[in-house]
Amino acid sequence: MARVLIVNIPAEGHVNPTLGLVKQLIDRGEEVVYVCTEEYRNKVLQTGAEFRSYPFQVDPFSYDPDLKPAPYKHPSQFANMVVRGIIQKIVPEILQVIEGDKYDYFIFDSLMGWGGTIIAQRLGIPAVCSIASFAFVDPLGSEQGLIDDDIENVYESTLELAQQLATQFNVPAPSIQELTKHAGQLKLVYTSRYLQPKADQLDDSFYFAGTSVVPRKDAPNLPLAQLLDPHKQTVYIAMGTILNRDLAFYKLCFDAFQHLPIQFILSSGKDTDMGSLADCIPSNFIVRPYIPQLEVLERADAFVTHAGMNSVSEALYYNVPMVMIPLTSDQPLVSNRVQELGAGITLDHHTLTAEVLRETLMQVLGDSSYRQQAGHIGESLRQAGGYIQAADTIIRQFSKIKQQI
């Protein structure tokens, strides 16, 4: 039996994919200590892991200026977000939470970047990088690579801060590339090689586990059998848990879809005040603050989404084609890949109109090829092995390392 440390960032799309893995590790006799923010305590405790929290601003990706999602025009901006928004703020807190503890290996979220390397080096143990999005063959922002005076300043200030942190933690200073590099002896990616862009450029240290789908015990009960008309198509609309307060977008959906003979289910977000739109909700819409997403996707004919990796992976797992409206971060990369493989259509949120949104949805619903391609990708995700084989791979990997010591 090994003692395992898992550290994650406070985001649903990064915590949810790890839960099945944690349960499997525990079922195989591993002792797991999971460190995240307090809001994820109950979700983690349900796996059987020991939970510890580090202090962090509630909903930081909405309110923290260093973490608030934004389009990256150059890799230095992404590196700056990782160092300033995540490493500087949470690594000292995590080290304090685990001070004096002994572990055999360590699993950390890929958005921690070099921060995961710092913790692994301080503990003197091997590490697994948990990648909840695509593995980045190229850092975010590389596709544009714009350089101006602001980018130069970001580059210099990022390296300066990294040098200060290296001194503080008594570890070697990193290069700009190492700040966001997927580190660790093993990189666990929650997708398939088929869906992963440029998979042929990734070495054997990357293990593709497929979508990690486990029942969510904290999901609200929604009597779908009573609410849904079996004679109508069902379309699910959700914009994730970070960028879901855009009332103008919800009004656009109401205007676009109100006269269609389709049942729409819209997840507005638990912190979104829909009061000003209460009189605008059409009769063919079910609107709730929080929806049991997996249950809805099992029944959905299409999904209107921001193209967050977790949402897209879960939709494809259930063979659901998509209308994708990427907003920031890795979402354009995700949506472009799904469109490239024929399982959905990407729209530009800057020029989006009700007419375009309606016509695009009807195209996805009316052309069976989108459903077929979503099913092809879904099969690759289901056949990848999931968290069961991922747990086997991790235990086997670190059993070998332990025997060599």
C-alpha positions in Angstrom: 0.0 0.0 0.0 1.3 3.4 -0.9 0.4 6.8 0.5 -0.6 9.2 -2.3 -0.9 13.0 -2.3 -3.3 14.5 -4.9 -3.4 18.3 -5.3 -5.9 20.1 -7.5 -7.0 23.5 -8.4 -10.6 24.7 -7.5 -12.4 24.0 -10.8 -15.2 21.5 -11.5 -13.7 20.5 -14.8 -10.4 19.6 -13.1 -11.7 17.9 -10.0 -14.5 15.8 -11.5 -12.2 13.8 -13.9 -10.1 12.7 -10.9 -12.8 11.3 -8.7 -13.1 7.9 -10.4 -9.4 7.5 -10.3 -9.2 8.4 -6.5 -11.9 5.8 -5.8 -10.1 3.1 -7.8 -6.8 3.8 -6.0 -8.4 3.5 -2.7 -10.2 0.3 -3.7 -6.8 -1.1 -4.6 -5.4 -0.3 -1.1 -3.8 3.0 -1.6 -4.1 5.7 1.1 -5.1 9.0 -0.6 -4.8 12.5 0.8 -6.6 15.0 -1.5 -5.8 18.7 -1.2 -8.1 21.3 -2.8 -10.3 24.2 -1.6 -13.0 23.8 0.9 -15.9 23.9 -1.6 -14.8 20.4 -2.9 -14.6 18.7 0.5 -17.9 16.7 0.3 -17.3 15.7 -3.3 -13.8 14.3 -2.5 -14.9 12.7 0.8 -17.4 10.6 -1.1 -14.5 8.8 -2.8 -13.1 7.7 0.6 -10.1 9.9 0.5 -8.8 12.1 3.3 -9.5 15.7 2.5 -7.4 18.8 3.3 -8.1 22.3 2.2 -5.9 25.3 1.4 -7.3 28.8 1.6 -8.1 30.4 -1.6 -10.6 33.0 -2.9 -14.1 31.5 -3.6 -14.7 31.2 -7.4 -11.2 32.6 -8.2 -11.5 32.0 -11.9 -14.4 34.5 -12.0 -13.0 37.2 -9.6 -9.2 36.9 -9.4 -7.6 39.2 -12.0 -4.6 36.8 -12.3 -6.8 33.8 -13.0 -9.8 35.3 -14.8 -9.9 33.4 -18.2 -8.7 35.4 -21.2 -7.6 34.7 -24.7 -3.8 34.2 -24.8 -2.0 36.0 -27.6 1.4 34.6 -26.6 2.7 31.7 -24.5 4.2 34.1 -22.0 0.7 35.3 -21.0 -0.3 31.7 -20.2 3.0 31.2 -18.3 2.3 34.4 -16.3 -1.2 33.2 -15.4 0.3 29.9 -14.1 3.1 31.5 -12.1 1.2 34.5 -10.7 -2.3 33.1 -10.4 -1.6 29.6 -9.3 2.0 28.8 -8.2 2.6 32.0 -6.2 -0.8 31.8 -4.5 -1.3 28.1 -3.7 2.0 26.3 -3.6 3.1 27.9 -0.2 -0.4 27.1 1.2 -0.2 23.5 0.0 3.3 23.0 1.4 2.0 24.3 4.8 -1.0 21.9 4.7 1.2 18.9 4.1 4.2 19.9 6.2 5.9 17.0 7.9 3.9 14.4 5.9 5.5 11.5 4.0 4.1 10.3 0.7 5.1 7.6 -1.9 4.0 9.5 -5.0 2.2 12.6 -6.0 -0.6 13.5 -8.5 -1.1 17.2 -9.5 -3.2 19.1 -11.9 -1.5 20.2 -15.1 -2.5 23.9 -14.6 -0.1 24.0 -11.7 2.7 23.6 -14.2 6.1 24.1 -12.5 4.3 24.3 -9.2 3.8 20.5 -9.3 7.5 20.1 -9.9 8.3 22.3 -6.9 6.1 20.1 -4.6 7.5 16.8 -6.0 11.1 18.1 -5.5 10.4 19.3 -1.9 8.9 15.9 -1.1 11.5 13.9 -3.0 8.9 11.7 -4.7 7.8 10.8 -8.2 4.8 12.6 -9.8 1.9 12.1 -12.1 0.6 15.1 -14.1 -3.2 15.0 -14.3 -4.3 16.7 -17.6 -8.0 17.6 -17.6 -7.8 19.2 -21.1 -5.8 18.2 -24.1 -2.1 17.7 -23.5 -0.5 20.8 -24.8 2.0 19.9 -27.5 2.4 23.7 -27.9 1.6 26.2 -25.0 -1.6 28.1 -25.2 -1.0 31.3 -27.3 1.5 29.6 -29.6 -0.8 29.6 -32.5 -0.9 33.4 -32.5 2.5 34.2 -31.0 2.0 38.0 -31.1 5.0 39.9 -29.7 4.8 43.6 -28.6 6.1 45.7 -25.7 3.5 44.3 -23.4 4.4 40.7 -24.2 8.1 41.5 -23.6 7.2 43.0 -20.2 5.1 39.9 -19.3 7.9 37.6 -20.3 10.4 39.5 -18.1 8.2 39.9 -15.1 7.2 36.2 -15.3 10.8 34.9 -15.3 11.7 37.4 -12.5 8.8 36.1 -10.3 9.8 32.5 -11.1 13.4 33.2 -10.0 12.1 34.7 -6.7 9.9 31.6 -6.1 12.8 29.3 -6.9 14.9 31.0 -4.3 12.0 30.9 -1.8 11.5 27.1 -2.3 15.1 26.3 -2.7 14.7 24.6 -6.1 16.4 25.3 -9.5 15.0 28.2 -11.5 13.0 27.2 -14.5 13.0 28.3 -18.1 9.9 29.9 -19.5 9.0 26.6 -21.2 9.3 24.6 -18.0 6.7 26.9 -16.3 3.9 25.3 -18.2 5.4 22.0 -19.3 3.6 18.8 -18.5 6.1 17.4 -15.9 6.2 14.1 -14.0 7.2 10.5 -14.7 3.6 9.9 -16.0 1.1 12.2 -17.7 -2.5 11.1 -17.3 -4.7 12.6 -20.0 -8.5 12.2 -19.7 -9.2 11.8 -23.5 -8.3 9.4 -26.3 -5.4 9.4 -28.6 -7.9 9.8 -31.5 -9.3 13.0 -30.1 -6.0 14.4 -28.9 -4.5 16.9 -31.4 -0.9 16.0 -32.6 -0.9 12.8 -30.5 1.9 11.5 -32.6 4.2 14.1 -31.1 3.7 12.9 -27.5 5.9 10.2 -26.0 5.0 7.1 -24.1 4.9 9.0 -20.8 1.5 10.2 -21.8 -1.3 7.8 -20.9 -4.7 8.4 -22.5 -7.4 7.2 -20.2 -10.5 8.4 -22.0 -13.3 10.3 -20.4 -13.7 9.8 -16.6 -17.4 9.4 -16.0 -18.6 8.6 -12.5 -22.1 9.2 -10.9 -22.1 12.6 -9.1 -23.8 12.1 -5.7 -24.0 15.8 -5.2 -26.1 16.3 -8.4 -29.7 17.5 -7.8 -32.6 15.3 -8.6 -34.3 16.3 -11.8 -37.3 14.0 -12.8 -36.4 13.9 -16.5 -38.8 11.1 -17.3 -41.7 13.3 -16.2 -40.3 16.6 -17.7 -39.2 15.4 -21.1 -41.5 14.8 -24.0 -40.4 11.5 -25.6 -41.7 12.7 -29.0 -39.5 15.8 -29.1 -35.8 16.1 -29.5 -33.9 17.3 -26.4 -31.1 20.0 -26.5 -29.0 20.8 -23.5 -27.5 24.3 -23.0 -24.7 24.9 -20.5 -21.8 27.3 -20.4 -19.8 25.6 -17.6 -19.3 26.8 -14.0 -17.0 29.8 -14.6 -18.3 31.7 -17.5 -22.0 31.1 -17.0 -23.4 34.5 -16.0 -24.0 36.0 -19.5 -27.7 36.9 -19.4 -27.4 38.4 -22.9 -26.5 34.9 -24.2 -29.4 33.2 -22.4 -31.7 35.8 -23.9 -30.2 35.1 -27.3 -31.0 31.4 -26.8 -34.6 32.2 -25.9 -35.0 34.4 -29.0 -33.4 31.8 -31.2 -35.2 28.7 -30.0 -38.6 29.7 -28.6 -40.7 28.6 -31.6 -38.9 25.3 -32.3 -40.7 22.0 -31.5 -37.8 21.0 -29.3 -37.3 20.6 -25.6 -34.5 22.7 -24.2 -32.8 22.3 -20.9 -30.6 25.2 -19.8 -28.2 25.1 -16.8 -27.9 28.8 -15.8 -25.4 28.4 -13.0 -26.0 28.4 -9.2 -24.8 32.0 -8.8 -26.6 33.4 -11.8 -29.5 35.7 -11.1 -32.1 35.0 -13.8 -34.7 37.3 -12.2 -34.6 39.8 -15.0 -35.3 37.1 -17.6 -38.0 35.3 -15.7 -40.8 36.7 -18.0 -38.7 35.8 -21.2 -38.3 32.1 -20.6 -40.2 30.3 -23.4 -42.5 27.4 -22.7 -40.2 24.9 -24.4 -37.4 25.7 -21.9 -36.6 24.0 -18.6 -34.2 26.4 -16.7 -32.4 25.3 -13.5 -29.4 26.7 -11.6 -27.7 23.3 -11.6 -28.5 20.3 -13.8 -27.4 16.7 -13.5 -25.3 17.0 -16.6 -24.5 13.3 -17.1 -28.2 12.2 -16.9 -29.2 14.9 -19.4 -26.5 14.1 -21.9 -27.5 10.5 -21.9 -30.9 11.7 -23.3 -29.7 14.7 -25.4 -29.8 15.0 -29.2 -27.4 18.0 -29.2 -25.5 20.2 -26.8 -24.9 23.9 -27.0 -21.7 24.5 -25.0 -18.7 26.8 -24.3 -16.5 23.9 -25.3 -14.9 23.3 -22.0 -12.9 20.1 -22.1 -14.9 18.4 -19.3 -18.3 19.2 -20.9 -17.1 18.2 -24.4 -15.7 15.0 -23.2 -18.8 14.0 -21.3 -21.0 14.9 -24.4 -18.8 12.8 -26.7 -18.8 9.9 -24.2 -22.6 9.8 -24.8 -22.3 10.4 -28.6 -23.8 13.9 -28.5 -23.0 16.3 -31.3 -22.4 20.0 -30.4 -22.8 23.6 -31.2 -19.7 25.1 -29.7 -19.2 28.7 -28.6 -15.7 28.9 -27.2 -14.9 31.9 -25.0 -11.4 31.6 -23.7 -8.4 29.6 -22.6 -8.2 26.2 -24.3 -11.8 26.2 -25.5 -11.0 27.3 -29.1 -8.5 24.4 -29.3 -11.1 22.0 -28.0 -13.9 23.2 -30.3 -11.7 23.3 -33.4 -10.7 19.7 -32.8 -14.2 18.5 -32.4 -15.3 20.4 -35.6 -12.3 19.0 -37.4 -13.5 15.5 -36.6 -17.0 16.3 -37.7 -18.8 16.1 -34.4 -19.9 19.7 -34.1 -19.8 23.3 -35.4 -17.9 26.2 -33.8 -19.4 29.7 -33.7 -17.8 33.0 -33.0 -19.4 34.5 -29.9 -18.4 38.0 -31.0 -20.7 37.9 -34.1 -23.3 35.5 -32.8 -26.9 36.2 -33.7 -30.2 34.4 -32.9 -30.6 33.4 -36.6 -27.1 32.0 -36.8 -27.5 30.1 -33.6 -30.8 28.6 -34.6 -29.7 27.6 -38.1 -26.5 26.0 -36.8 -28.4 23.9 -34.2 -30.9 22.8 -36.9 -27.9 21.8 -39.1 -26.4 19.7 -36.3 -29.7 18.1 -35.5 -30.7 17.5 -39.2 -27.4 16.1 -40.5 -26.9 12.6 -39.1 -23.2 12.7 -39.8 -22.6 14.9 -36.8 -24.2 12.3 -34.5 -22.2 9.5 -36.3 -18.9 11.3 -35.8 -19.7 12.0 -32.2 -20.3 8.3 -31.8 -17.0 7.5 -33.4 -15.1 9.7 -31.0 -17.3 8.5 -28.1 -16.3 4.9 -28.9 -12.6 5.9 -28.7 -13.2 7.5 -25.3 -15.1 4.5 -23.9 -12.5 2.0 -25.2 -9.5 3.9 -23.7 -9.8 2.1 -20.4 -11.0 4.9 -18.1 -10.1 5.4 -14.5 -9.9 1.6 -13.8 -7.0 1.0 -16.2 -5.5 4.4 -15.2 -5.3 3.3 -11.6 -3.7 0.1 -12.6 -1.1 2.0 -14.8 -0.2 4.4 -11.9 0.2 1.6 -9.3 2.3 -0.5 -11.7 4.4 2.5 -12.6 5.3 3.4 -9.1 5.6 -0.1 -7.8 8.5 -0.5 -10.3 10.1 2.8 -9.1 9.8 1.7 -5.5 11.4 -1.6 -6.2 14.3 0.2 -7.9 15.0 2.4 -4.9 
